[in-house]
Amino acid sequence: MTDEHLPPTQTSIDWDALLRTLEWDDDERRSADALTRLSIRAAQYAELTRFDLQSQNDTTICVTFRLGTERYAVSTDWVRGVQAIGKITRVPGAPDYYPGVVNMRGRIITVFDLRRFFNLEINDELPQELVQIEIGDLNLGMLADHIEGVEQILDDEIQPIDILFARGITSDRLVILDLEKMAKDARLIVNEMDEAE
């Protein structure tokens, strides 16, 4: 049997050395890569060319995300960005649904935990993604286990539901949040909570 007919010899790859050579073993580089991927995803979310522009009057375009076993959606009108969580800094005296603040592209954003606000079942792990919303004076980073994407939802598919800050729910159990109603709730405005104490 000639050499060309022999099976190729298997070589062992030192993945750690390869990652070091490519400089992918650096935490800062991995964080920057994750931020780049999420920024690209956010740009894709903002792109409306794939939607039927004529039917937008009868639809709501939403960023959808998963939190625990539930799926939620917020109108893209109020979404300012998405990102992986960096370091969360605790704020003494804040309610438990405000686990702290993060630096989001140079801005200090209050992290909002819907699970605690809605008294949902909570596991020990903190979700690792944020959806930044801004409406009026309310500027929050809503925790998400996974940001799914953008959906165009027909308004007549949204059925009313008796959940705080919910505009309604779709047949596939997607809860559409009412951020305008949320922005008017004094409990979510930190300054007003401080004055009440």
C-alpha positions as CSV (number, residue, x, y, z in Angstrom):
1,M,0.0,0.0,0.0
2,T,1.4,3.4,-1.0
3,D,1.6,6.4,1.3
4,E,-1.2,8.2,-0.7
5,H,-3.6,5.3,0.3
6,L,-2.8,5.4,4.0
7,P,-5.4,7.1,6.3
8,P,-4.4,10.6,7.4
9,T,-2.8,10.7,10.8
10,Q,-4.7,12.6,13.4
11,T,-3.0,15.4,15.2
12,S,-4.0,16.8,18.5
13,I,-5.0,20.5,18.4
14,D,-4.0,22.7,21.4
15,W,-7.1,24.8,21.4
16,D,-5.9,27.0,24.3
17,A,-2.7,27.8,22.4
18,L,-4.7,28.6,19.3
19,L,-7.1,30.9,21.1
20,R,-4.1,32.7,22.7
21,T,-2.5,33.1,19.2
22,L,-5.8,34.5,17.9
23,E,-6.2,36.6,21.0
24,W,-9.6,35.1,21.7
25,D,-8.8,34.1,25.2
26,D,-9.1,37.7,26.4
27,D,-12.3,38.5,28.4
28,E,-12.3,42.1,27.0
29,R,-12.1,40.9,23.4
30,R,-14.9,38.3,24.0
31,S,-17.1,41.0,25.5
32,A,-16.3,43.4,22.6
33,D,-17.2,40.5,20.2
34,A,-20.5,39.9,21.9
35,L,-21.3,43.6,21.9
36,T,-20.5,43.8,18.1
37,R,-22.8,40.8,17.4
38,L,-25.6,42.4,19.4
39,S,-25.1,45.8,17.7
40,I,-25.4,44.1,14.3
41,R,-28.5,42.3,15.6
42,A,-30.0,45.6,16.8
43,A,-29.3,47.2,13.4
44,Q,-31.1,44.3,11.7
45,Y,-34.1,44.8,14.1
46,A,-34.3,48.4,13.1
47,E,-34.5,47.6,9.4
48,L,-38.0,47.7,8.2
49,T,-37.5,46.9,4.5
50,R,-38.5,43.3,5.0
51,F,-41.9,44.3,6.3
52,D,-44.9,45.2,4.2
53,L,-45.0,49.0,4.7
54,Q,-48.6,49.2,3.5
55,S,-49.9,47.1,6.4
56,Q,-48.0,48.8,9.2
57,N,-51.0,50.8,10.3
58,D,-52.6,47.6,11.4
59,T,-49.6,46.0,13.0
60,T,-47.2,46.4,15.8
61,I,-43.5,45.8,15.2
62,C,-41.9,44.4,18.3
63,V,-38.6,43.1,19.7
64,T,-39.4,39.8,21.3
65,F,-37.5,38.2,24.2
66,R,-37.7,35.2,26.5
67,L,-37.7,35.6,30.3
68,G,-38.0,32.3,32.3
69,T,-40.8,30.3,30.7
70,E,-42.6,33.4,29.3
71,R,-42.2,35.3,26.1
72,Y,-42.6,39.1,25.9
73,A,-42.6,41.8,23.2
74,V,-42.0,45.5,23.3
75,S,-42.8,47.9,20.5
76,T,-39.7,48.9,18.5
77,D,-40.9,52.5,19.0
78,W,-39.4,52.5,22.5
79,V,-36.3,50.2,22.0
80,R,-33.0,52.0,21.9
81,G,-30.7,49.0,21.9
82,V,-29.9,45.5,23.1
83,Q,-26.7,44.1,24.6
84,A,-25.2,41.4,26.8
85,I,-25.0,42.4,30.5
86,G,-21.7,43.7,31.7
87,K,-21.1,44.3,35.4
88,I,-24.2,45.3,37.4
89,T,-23.5,47.8,40.1
90,R,-26.0,47.5,43.1
91,V,-27.7,50.7,44.2
92,P,-28.4,50.7,48.0
93,G,-32.0,51.1,49.0
94,A,-33.4,50.4,45.5
95,P,-36.4,48.0,45.2
96,D,-35.6,44.3,44.5
97,Y,-36.9,44.7,40.9
98,Y,-34.0,47.1,40.3
99,P,-30.9,44.8,40.7
100,G,-28.6,47.7,39.9
101,V,-27.2,49.8,37.1
102,V,-25.0,49.1,34.0
103,N,-23.0,51.1,31.6
104,M,-24.6,50.8,28.2
105,R,-22.6,52.4,25.5
106,G,-21.4,55.2,27.9
107,R,-24.8,55.8,29.5
108,I,-25.8,54.6,33.0
109,I,-28.9,52.5,32.7
110,T,-31.1,51.2,35.5
111,V,-31.6,47.4,35.2
112,F,-35.3,46.3,35.5
113,D,-36.2,42.7,36.5
114,L,-39.8,42.0,35.2
115,R,-39.6,38.6,37.0
116,R,-39.5,40.3,40.4
117,F,-41.9,43.1,39.5
118,F,-44.5,40.5,38.3
119,N,-43.7,38.1,41.2
120,L,-42.8,35.3,38.8
121,E,-40.7,32.2,39.7
122,I,-37.1,33.2,39.9
123,N,-34.0,30.9,39.7
124,D,-30.6,31.9,41.0
125,E,-29.1,32.9,37.7
126,L,-29.5,36.5,36.6
127,P,-30.5,36.8,32.9
128,Q,-27.6,37.8,30.7
129,E,-29.2,40.2,28.1
130,L,-30.8,43.6,28.2
131,V,-33.4,45.4,26.1
132,Q,-32.9,49.1,26.6
133,I,-36.2,51.0,26.4
134,E,-36.8,54.7,26.6
135,I,-40.2,56.3,26.9
136,G,-40.6,59.8,28.4
137,D,-38.5,60.0,31.6
138,L,-38.3,56.2,31.8
139,N,-35.0,54.7,30.6
140,L,-34.5,51.1,31.6
141,G,-32.6,48.0,30.6
142,M,-35.1,45.2,30.9
143,L,-33.5,41.8,31.7
144,A,-34.0,39.0,29.1
145,D,-32.8,35.4,29.1
146,H,-32.7,35.5,25.3
147,I,-33.6,38.2,22.8
148,E,-35.3,36.4,20.0
149,G,-35.7,39.0,17.3
150,V,-38.3,41.2,15.6
151,E,-41.9,40.3,14.9
152,Q,-44.6,42.1,13.0
153,I,-47.8,41.4,15.0
154,L,-51.3,42.0,13.5
155,D,-53.2,44.3,16.0
156,D,-56.3,42.2,15.7
157,E,-54.4,39.1,16.9
158,I,-53.6,40.7,20.2
159,Q,-56.2,39.7,22.8
160,P,-56.7,41.5,26.1
161,I,-55.2,39.9,29.2
162,D,-55.3,40.8,32.9
163,I,-51.6,41.3,33.5
164,L,-50.1,44.5,34.8
165,F,-48.5,46.5,32.0
166,A,-49.7,44.1,29.3
167,R,-51.4,45.4,26.2
168,G,-52.5,41.8,25.4
169,I,-51.4,38.3,24.3
170,T,-51.2,36.5,21.0
171,S,-52.5,33.0,20.3
172,D,-48.9,31.7,20.6
173,R,-48.7,33.1,24.2
174,L,-46.5,36.2,23.4
175,V,-47.3,38.9,25.9
176,I,-47.2,42.4,24.4
177,L,-46.1,44.9,27.1
178,D,-47.7,48.3,27.3
179,L,-44.7,50.6,27.9
180,E,-46.7,53.8,27.8
181,K,-48.7,52.6,30.8
182,M,-45.5,51.4,32.5
183,A,-43.9,54.8,32.1
184,K,-46.7,56.4,34.1
185,D,-46.3,54.1,37.1
186,A,-44.6,56.1,39.9
187,R,-43.1,52.9,41.4
188,L,-40.7,52.7,38.4
189,I,-39.4,56.2,38.7
190,V,-36.5,56.1,41.2
191,N,-36.6,59.8,42.0
192,E,-40.3,59.6,43.0
193,M,-39.6,56.5,45.2
194,D,-36.9,58.4,47.0
195,E,-39.2,61.4,47.6
196,A,-41.9,59.1,48.9
197,E,-39.6,57.7,51.6
